[in-house]
Amino acid sequence: MTAKTVLVVDDDPKIRLLLRRCLESDGYDVAEAAGAADVRAAFQNPPLPDLVTLDLNLGADDGLEIARSLRRDHDVPIVMVTGKDDVIDKVVGLELGADDYLTKPFHIREVLARIRSVLRRADRGGPTHPDRLALPMQGHGLMCLDGLTVDLDAMSLIGRDGRDCELTTADFKLFAAFLANAKRPLSRDRLMDLIDGPDWTPLDRTIDNQVARLRKKIERDPARPLLIKTVRGVGYMLSQQAVPQDHRSASTF
């Protein structure tokens, strides 16, 4: 398989060197750019970059303008890696078409994880992708899990007391991802890939917080979760398999 090429755009040679070494050790080919002229040159001859990491602080050049130009002229994923941590900068960057946004100082493992995630989503522009995990599809009807009743068609949850539980769309997508992959450890990166879409943006990367919110709604004791378990060093796992409601009812006779 041909290695992906990442164009690192940063006016700090130390940052470029750090990212180059880490990306190359992870199997990527790396090109460097210190400013807008270097970026233009990188897209004039093949092989063209498969992804761009972009700093917004580029001295005389405007990183946001570079992002705007890239998005206008090229269909290339952009991960902003920048010292600008203001929310407005994040929103503007994302609205210009950036696929993710990290602020300095960063942990290189997180940068690599974000790049892998963005490239996987870009690769899924084709009909299939082996790294894509299944989500429950509509038409599965009512499912039961530890006294909870999940209606996959209506995207609703009935609690153990028979009352409706309020789940946001993001909550339900996360719950559905766990239901479809029960008893299978899922990393935070994979969970984010599963539930991305119109209701999920790169600003919503606090998957731990969303898991905590979901636990409050489905666990008997959120302080001691038994359904969504933490898998140390990996992520999370739904510990039980949901069953169709008719199957549960039949087994009681």
N, C-alpha and C positions, 0 to 999 in steps of 0.2 A: 504494500500500500504506500502511495506517495505521501511524504510528510507534508503537513499543512505549513504554510508560510505565514508568520505573524510579523506585521510591520509595527515596530515600537517607535512611537513618536513622542520625544521628550527632549527638551533642550539641555538637560543635565546628563552629561556623559556617564556619570556614576550610576544613575538610575537605568540608563540604557544598558550598561554593562551587566548590572544585576539581573535585569529582566532577560537579557540575552542568555546568560549562563543558565538561569533556571529553566527557561523555555527550551533551550537546546538539550538540557539534561532530561526533559520530559518528551523529547522526540520531535520537536518542532524545528523547522528552518526559520531563521530570524533575519530580518532586514531592519535597518535603523534609519530614522529621520529626525533631524534636529528642528525642522521648521517646514513651512508650507512648500518651499521649493523642492525640498527633498521628498515630500509626500507626492507632489506632482510627478517627479521623476520616477518614483517607485511604481507608478501606475501607467507608465508609458511603454514599458517592455515586459513581456512575460519572463518568469511566472509572476502573475499578479498576486498580491497578498490575499490570503483567505480570511484574515481578520486584522483589525487595526486596534492597538492600544493607544489612546490619545490623551496627552496632558493638555490642560487648558491654559496653563501658564507657560507660554512659549516666547517670552521676551517681546520682540517686535510683532510677532504673528499672533493672531487671535485663534485659539483652539476651537472656539464655537464656530467661527467662519470656516475653518478647515472641515469640521464635522458637517456643516451645511453643504459645502462643496462635494464632499465624499458622498453624502446621501443623494445629492442631485445627479451625480455623474456615474456612481458605481453602486452595485448591490453588494456591499461588503459589510459584514458585522463590525460594529464599533464598540469597544469597551473603554470607557473613559477612566483613566487612572490618574488622578489629579489631586493637587493640594487644596483646591477650592471645595470647601465642604458646606457652603451655604446652600440652603434648601432651594433657593431660587436658581442657583447654578445647576443643581441636579435636575430640577424640573425643565429648565430650558434645554439642557443637554439631552434629556430623554425625549422632549418634544421635537428636537431636531433629528431624532432617529437613532440615538445611541441605544444599544441593546443592553448595556449595564453600566454601572457607575460606581467606582470605588474611590475612596479618598486616602491620601497619604497621611501618616505612615500606614503602610499596608503589610499584611503577612503574605509572603510569596505563595504559600499553599492555597490561600484564598484566591489569589489572582489566578493561579493555575486552574482551580476548580471552576471559577467563573468563566474562564476562557473555554474550558472543555464543555461547560453547559451551553454557552452561546453557540459554539461550533456544532454541537449535537442538534440544537434547534434549527440551525441553518441547513444541516444535512437532511433534516426531515422534510425538506421541500420536495423530496421525491416521494414515491408511493409507499415505501416501507422504510423502516429503520430498525435494526436489530436491538438497539439500546432502549427502545420505547417500551415501557411497561403498560399493560392493559389497564383501562379504567372500566368500571361497570357501565354497561350500556342500558339505555331505556328498554323497557319490555321485560325486565327481570321481576317486576312486581314487588311484593312485600318480602323483606328479609328480616330475620330475627337474630339478635345478638345480645346475650346476657340480659334478657328482659326488655330490651329496646326493640322497637319495630321501625324499620327503615323502608320508606316508600321511594324506590329509585326513580319511578316515573314522575311522581309529584315533587321530588326533591324535598321530602319532609321527614321528620323524625318524631315518633311518639315515645314518650318517656315511660319509665317503669310504673308510673302512677296513672297512665292512660291519657295524659295530657300532651298536647303538642309542645315540642321543644323548638325554640327559635334558633335556626341556623342561618347564618349568612351564606351567600353563594360560595364565598371562599371557604367557609367552614365545611360546607357539604362537599366541595371538590376534594378537600383534604381527607374527609371521612371516606369518600368514595374510593380515593386512591388506596387507603388502608384496607378497605373491604375487598378490593380487587386483588390485593397482594398480601392477604392474611398469612401470618406465620412466616413472612419473608422480611428480613431486615432491609430497611430502606434508608439510604443516606439522605442527608438534608438536600444534597444536590439533586438526587433522583426525585425526591418529593417535589422540589421546585419545578423540575422538568415536567412531572406528571400534571401539575395543577396550573401551569402557565396558561395564558389566554387573555381574553379581554378584561377579566377581572383581576389579573395578576400582573404587576409591573415590577421592574427591577428594584423599585423602592420598597417592595414588600418582602425583602429577603430575610426578615426575622422569623424564620420558620419555627424556631423554638417558642416564640410568643404565640404563634397560631396554634401550635400543638397544645400549649398550656390552656388556651381558651377552649379548644375542643374537649380537652380532658374535663374541664369544669362542667361541660354539658352532658358527657356520656359516662363518666366514671362514677361508681358508687361512692368512692372517697378520692377526690382529685389529689389529695396530699399523698395518697398511697395508690397510684394508678396500677390497675391489673389488666386493663384492656390494651391501652397504648403504652408499651413498655419502652424504656430507654435501653438501647443496645450500646454499651460503652465502646467508644472508638468508632462507631458506625453511624448510628442515627436512632431510628425508632422502628418498632414492629407492632402490628396488631396481633395479639396473642391468641385470639380465637377466630374460628371460621364462622361467618354468618350462614344461616340456613334459610331456605324458603319457608314462609309461614305455613303453607299447607303441609310441608314435610314435618315441621315441628308439631302441628296439630295431629297429624296421623300417628305420630309416635306416642301420643299420650293415651291411645286406646289399647 
